[in-house]
């Protein structure tokens, strides 16, 4: 008879086998969904329909559920932090500058506009404790770059699964089905990448919303070095830092005071955008931040030393890793802030440690004022692109002088960063024989002497006398003599005074051909070719060097060969500045300063069909995708949209090489009328909409750096699809098509109303009033009626080009008399005569065989597309052989009205 113990063991074994078999099922993590806590509804209400659907039912929801299962057992209870974070996220999402809502004018990107809170919503609908895993992602994203974070996440997942597997296999612990299931969960690299991307894009949006608080917090903690974790195993180190931060902020939010001796807490405060009041122990200074999410009493004390601490490892604030955060870790700065780094780079070569920063900046401001001074001298070379750069730098110096408190500290540190780290950013190190002189070479006496007109010696004498009286000792000034209009000899015989015998005097400084200071030959005064930067500043301050002379000296510098790399870099920065000025909110990553400006280049693999670039919270879009096709293309043909397409890293969106078009349905003939045009301006395409879809093709881009498992950028093939009433019509390559259509010239004509409305001279024109009528186009000239609907006008024009039709874009108010005159003046576009059937046709192509099917030069050539069919269509000649039943004769022109 079996004993009770044997029966028990058999039962346990059977249970384990059953449970193991159950765990091997492919568990669908997406089927579990919770209602979000009320505190997060403000965020949820601002999410686009597409993002909300992805968060609740898409792959990111599955990732959230898997991570929840994997780490649920180690998440501490922190209900107050979860509640507070929801309120903060909803508060940030309510700010229109940070989280704008998609508008029709943003076209195909409307669903992708705004701060991307997809991963937060996926977390709260996967169980509110999952929010803490999003908080972990924010901590990692704060101090590690994307490639490093992905490696850490991979280690975390694998080590956690291994630990759960060991736990389940151990005999001393009761079998837990959830642990067993979690130990076998599969989280792909792409899922981890998407989770990390969501944290990074949210951090950028939240940092923007809380810019003042974030800046103040960094300034307070920059000089504090506290260990984040000293554990050697990745899982242990990350779990320790994460749980410490969660528990500490839970206490602070409840109103408990906290003495911070751990870098993990500072990291959590920075990454989660919670701002308790702070006391600096060293000075006993109290910094009130007034965060309503922190109950009274929740105060952080910083600066107390923990004598017992012997931790070694990752530090917050002291080592290279932490400097990325505590100093200028948010390496993406505004272009204005980047220009302060440029100022620092300029000052790094001035060797003016004896001067305070304000004095050096004052000289830059003087340079800016000088280049605005108009010097009328045709013999002088142009100032080139440095004109605008120096002008804008001068304006920035003025803002620096007026800045206060946190902002002034911030830009002071950016200037210091430029001086420390960017000395070779503008130009390569010069050999000793060609060292670039400081202050753009204005410290050189010969340069300054040459800025005055040849016979106007008063200015040169004043400059030399003022400089000598301020900078030289009395025993020098008492014996020095200024001479002008002399030879180039270094030694002259000069009488020391009236009636005295000439004595030998040697050249000391200046320009011996124009004006110079000479000293007695027996005195041991070394020759001086340049003054110091501080001396130059005093010359400017005392008026010895007027603004016109500074401007002329800068012109001389701009044309000097040794300064060409420097000038070219300033011109490049000026060009970038003109671009960024049209892209409000766009950022510059300070990593660009790791290379000289002259070494910057575009990745060769980015094709001409790239229509958008996405990174962080910015989508940079070709302007032609967002405007009516008749509109003038701006000088900077790019616009920035606050948003994200949901792809990690740097994403270049490219169109498919052969966009797909819906096939013509033979049963749709009854829906096609192609009625004669009656002159009415109508919009018959009101339900037209654009949508983005990814084809699945991606190509990694390394920018000449092939190391590492994770590419920093990708080419992503993306279809711009046009829909009508929710039904797909076609994919479009708008960038390519926009180079093919012709825009009608918009005249401010004096024609009468009768003449404007007279269309008789244009010949027969039929209408295209629906997508079926465009997909199966008429053989006559046709006009697409999508009046004042820029989306439909853009879509119909692009599709017509892709179909091989010849497209002209008309303005919203068209004078038909002007169109007749315009067409008649361009014989290669419209020929205004009727032809008999036996009359020789005229080919509109420049090529012998009428070929050519791309570009504006052959835009009106329909000869090869019709294979020589001869037919008279008013004002245009078609030539084609007999067509088979499957071939359709295409119209000679499509007008978009």
Steps between C-alpha positions, in 0.01 A plus 500: 500500500645838400592739779351847533837654406522300178149608403589861570820485288314338214233770512759778500688342211182468296409861576842620391481310173152636433611853583809468283288383209267796557793742504618374163183632336551816294332729749341805338604795717290745301168360622547651848401865515414724794329834531751780549498678838312830494823699542612384154180592315635844415785332311271246338263767373780671307626186326408466136266218407784312337733530800230398743417194294868402484535548877196289584510230234833524318846354551599757764211379721630145466847621599357675806318183607812288454716739701232508769507122524878497512556765769174493698661313788761768569291819462453671838166651597494868398137605444563868574782520245288328233216743569729805497669390178160473332413852606836630375466316167148636450621849591779483242265356237264795549761754385433590134860608436632163615213282384324664204211315344511381141343734245389450142781731385751239621370258244634148511672566834189621687466169687862524615492854641559574868683357798509122472354353820428163338719295734356670810147416388605147411644466851196625692263283295721199578468546876587824676814351657638469144549879507802438721663306213450806280668700778792258486526558125512876565783454752706298252425737213610796712862389540557250218473540126271279299755230412618473861146488635404220264798297620402559864138405433608180325713407802217585738250281318731202463633516856152541645370203300796290614436593861133406473590171332740419784231597750238278339742206478599527865343248740475739792246739342140415418432499128356830373322487165552871430875472563517194279317681220716811538821295491409382150382831358664616177568871455656587167764761438255711300252495791772618741602768250143627477465509881823698529395734217174580675686601816747717308238691303295560815811622685563758228143626514496511881839674511364767270189544713707524819802677356543749785474236773728258314764765444494607864521140618803429281677813617444395862620143456786546253767502768359213705653155451287224646510130410202366308598139562812303578375149423695318226204308352285708263171365631592558863639849433197615301244349738674663795504846342145467369341383826692758706374778277142369509496473879669838552259690275204320655613635839563851370160523333335394827672794671796329666834679509792317346876529524635392163823303504420297193533600137205280407262739673639801313472304178137417576416863579650612171348224284151511654459878520407522868637811674507502883649795689875467551734596783873530422681376808824684425342847496169419667333663199132415455382468139123501480366330187136498604399178327134441584548124460728487806320527834631753756802363677638317197841668501828369361826581676804490272869523579535296820788252476437138586827395663410132497442489129758292319301427186683497173345493158270728306497853645250778449678826428867414524600258227474506125165323498339739743644808332287418202202573720607729777704733286368511147346153487198638322735535206217619278481875542322775314689667218527817706664300778726335244614844386623568853717189457629655177585815695696285744683334211597842363624618840704182552762627258533847647736417784341766719493339843582837653159631394161422642238353269295818469797694359567238232134486410504879470757470221278255311216745538719774356583275203129453440437871505792555265384261229169684494691814417491557127849556361480641150820381339479291183859384534419309820397134488152414627451395860345174368281291724661607826296822483179337620680273747682784674186711501303223669782420742501866595127482571552189714764682702243771565255239627768349720562839658131528588456137611444418865505214745455148360508598133824694538662210683388267224645701212818573697555126521433459130764762422737322737425172323597660169826634644593165655384250242469679166830676436538323163133503404530792257845434356770233521808559714744717307872427467722726711592706196135573419337539838176693477517823693233561763204734453482421126850642451413853613780492755757539218632854467555487122138391449369787712724758332372394159137567589543878484504685171847550361533873561294510818776452755316659791315178577818290494683746723212511749487120518877466555518785750199381700629145510849602610381742771273233654711190462866608519703630792608867525863423419379367166257777411756764593738390227266352235425689176214449254590542132279466192555496124843348539698226328487132586841512670515376857753763614464873437699807593258719691577815706371441857378860512502837323856607406653173623733276308332199334544177691442138387148382588376146445153383403286386796141450379253615237555499125825657379337598168207683660556589864708342774658551842878520511726482806869582548711224351703453817192430712413133540136514405408184301307545178123461543285377212175446691318639798315279747124445490457702819693789342282478189189516715626814669576658162140439399363624831700825479395564141851464356371232262173620339236261367581561129860391562383184680273417206783548250731282710238224506475521121875459473484197729218345296715504185820379669588139398600381850154595627304330221409185699388726786293722271352201318388356833337828603323514165375143548369590845333806350326276245390262774373795700283616210352149478439462873337842516221352286466194724390622844566244770762309301803382698872462439684207655825617656663183375544688171782691668705179521591564135607813323237676296703436185478124563121498515331331207172341409472121503552383145232234527217748555323514167332791331162342574526563875194705585530520879743449785392404850693511827379538857208739510567653158382409152669703226283490190544622145280808468351375174312231698322754718385770260286553194697414186449853367677654801850633464766269643676681788872567491538250783272225365469315831254531786518360852207321658499419872440128502640154437423220256567227754837387363814501719819688425538720193251404229521611136167443329528409132231434244467159328672495164176396328195628689194278464182629335154349527407311187207621295189298563333413169164512674552866595423631151154614610657732761707689241342788312782747417246776453587818309647768724245773574740738674372428851766479772411202720664266745388153407769323705401599856564155653862479382757428772866407531643221716846360570573128483829314531574243231732301727820578311769656719871554438743564786725805476825525695650830373844341446490334843436129459561398863216423736198276466244777469504742209447866599283567195285325243361562156133405534291446190174680569197525277298821490157360427197696384156382607152601393226440757727251673572305180857477372563670167875512446845540650678820398854628450418868545861618503570348160166611357545859616798532267284414202183704513480856368352790693288753321626854538271702724441835329358813654325561172276781380264282296130559532276252676376381162850436374599324821204262466543435127634145450418467132858545386615203706303243306302211645575421864328233706486460877651246736272499805590174674793262537355249254497773234870568562605135517325449164578841345332659198663548162411870497665777695366467854466709811501345848253687720645496852465872557672643811559149639878490519510135606296386199683735261834361616381139482336526157798684354748241630292206380450657158877540462558139604250389236711674234257790452603860449394717790457874536408648839253787484450764771173525692396800288582433138465746216435278196615776265838509678526122479440523125773766464741304719447178305527675163834654599645158577479305176653193661205486741185588306470555123200712410398374154279226362649235273354294226535125529762488224700797633841419637498493879745688716681323779546697818812314613852622447615145427484344156267217593283706730636311797545613855263439778637685795592857591346827400683519164299209357193559709274574206648229277228238462639363178667185637226433758252474213740314270445724200120507485396788269199689620394862508421623849456872505823692554708187549617227264504131590668240283463124541435180305177313535440403862392157616187450705707500821661837424338829594563831330616746768400866507752761404458712816347483844424833668474500880244764596 
